[in-house]
């Protein structure tokens, strides 16, 4: 999907079409209604904090603004851009709509997240006549009719090339690419564009004088193996030549479900105890709701803490039975917190539930076992019986 979150917001705020728009603000960046009924939108130049951009429209990207960039840095590049908060409930709703639309035409789908899928067209009627172009155009039309949004499709022999090709002609693109097109269309791209070559690997490749995919393809295979190991080295060589044997996987179970939040200012475990407790409880509730919605329960409860110096600590605990209950998740997560020396300010807090099992399978427990509890959340206005830090630390 093209600039997915921002595009969903533009359906709601049509007056912002054509304007630089950034998604990633907090609740305080909700549009405000003026006395005349018009809306006043927050501007990126007025932002103060440590948030990051979730996505941006192509008009904002023209100023060098992009996903994952700090909002303060983005404000220096494009201060006049409109800033909106994220609305994941709405994004998930549109995600379900676009995937359902695709499934009516090409049902062999691998779900890769909220805004991206792989589709296997092998064996579909008509695909051999034009290489799948007509089917791809039908998919694009179906998505637009179901959502009002555009998508970009890369039509290639494998998943690796399709991922690359889908990004070549955004927005609303359709890129058909075969093996013969790789030297002209793929090799000039930075090596980092290959999904699986991260910043560290890019830096190591750059130290070898390898910056583009073409330079990686020209590199000696044995040298790559010697530098990066037998597995990754071989993969680098194969990927640079556009080779990928991975099938489209239509069903896969998640390993864990988590929620985390980065604070706009560092929070002190003692002085900001009430605020941290509320955030902590809300994270547990949201994880419980995610489990309930997806039909899973879990046994391993974990926490993630990132301190003011950017050091990160994780702890986890395994329960005797699976659960999706927010109170049980919070109780176990609190036990994990007690195993961490809380002497420094925090910049991030997260809660994770792992060792997942489908609810119906976990509920069919053998005699003596305990069935998974349903998710529970606090009633509005209820008090929280579990303080975040039972023993304040100086």
Secondary structure, 3 states (H helix, E strand, C coil): CCCHHHHHHHHHCHHHCCCCEEEEECHHHCCEECCCCCEECEEHHHCCCCCECCEECHHHHCCCCCCCCEHHHHHHHCCCCEEEECCHHHHHHHHHHHHHHHHCCCCCEEECCCCCEEECCCCCCCHHHHCCHHHHHHHHHHHHHHHCCCCCEEECCCHHHHHHHCCCCCCCCEEECCHHHHHHHCCCCEHHHCCCCCHHHHHHHHHCCCCEHHHHHHCCHHHHHHHHCHHHHHHHHHHHCCCCCCCCCCCCCCCEEEEEEEEEEEECCCCCHHHHHHHHHHHHHHHHHHHHHHCEEEEEEEEEEEECCCCEEEEEEEEEEEECCHHHHHHHHHHHHCCCCCCCCEEEEEEEEECCEEHHHHHCCCCCCCCCECCCCCCCCCCCCCCCCCCCCC
